[in-house]
Amino acid sequence: MTASPERALPVLRIGMFVFMLVWTLKKLIEPEAYQGIFLSFYGLDLGAAPIYAIGAVQLLVLLAFVSGAFKTVSYGLVLIMNVISLLVSYQQILDPYNGPNQLFAASIPVAAASLVLFLLRDRDTWLTVGMRSPAG
C-alpha cells in the first residue's frame, strides 16, 4: 500500500506536534527546569516570566502548526525552532557516546521532518483548517 503525500503529511505533522508539545508544556508547568537549559545552551540567564512567555508563544505556534493554519509562518517557525535546537546542541551531537548525548541525535530527524513539512506545506491539506479531500 502506498499513501499519497496528502495522507502521509498529517501523520508527520501531528507526530511533530506531540513531540514538541512535551517540551512546550514543560516550560509552562516547570519554567525553572528551563532556566539551566537557557543558560547552558543559549547563554541566557532568564527568570520564570520570560520562560512562561516563550512557552506561551511556542504553544500558539504549535496550535497553528498542528491545525495547518498560516502554513508558511507556522511551519517555518517550527522549522526555525528545531534548527536552532540542532545548532545549539551540536557539541552533544558530535559526541554521542558521552553520557546522555545520544538523546541529542533526535534533533537531526526532527529538523529533517520539519524541513520536509515546510517544503511540502502546500501538499499538506488533510486534517487542516482549510481541509480538502486527500488525493489517492
C-alpha positions, 0 to 999 in steps of 0.5 A: 500500500502506498499513501499519497503525500496528502495522507502521509503529511498529517501523520508527520505533522501531528507526530511533530506536534506531540513531540514538541508539545512535551517540551512546550508544556514543560516550560509552562508547568516547570519554567525553572527546569528551563532556566539551566537549559537557557543558560547552558545552551543559549547563554541566557540567564532568564527568570520564570516570566520570560520562560512562561512567555516563550512557552506561551508563544511556542504553544500558539505556534504549535496550535497553528502548526498542528491545525495547518493554519498560516502554513508558511509562518507556522511551519517555518517557525517550527522549522526555525525552532528545531534548527536552532535546537540542532545548532545549539546542541551540536557539541552533544551531537558530535559526541554521542557516546558521552553520557546522555548525548545520544538523546541529542541525535533526535534533533537531526530527524526532527529538523529533517521532518520539519524541513520536509513539512515546510517544503511540502506545506502546500501538499499538506491539506488533510486534517487542516483548517482549510481541509480538502479531500486527500488525493489517492 
